[in-house]
């Protein structure tokens, strides 16, 4: 599945929302190496395309 182009604001909103979920105990969807912050995990999920959030326009 091809990822649609996101604006920098949409991208920031998705990463922030996912980082908040992770901070409150949501399980990460990828392997975590050592101690990683919720923000870095969310950014890595975004880079790999497995972030479980969508943008409705």
Secondary structure as GFF3:
##gff-version 3
##sequence-region A 1 57
A	DSSP	alpha_helix	8	23	.	.	.	ID=ss1
A	DSSP	alpha_helix	38	48	.	.	.	ID=ss2
###
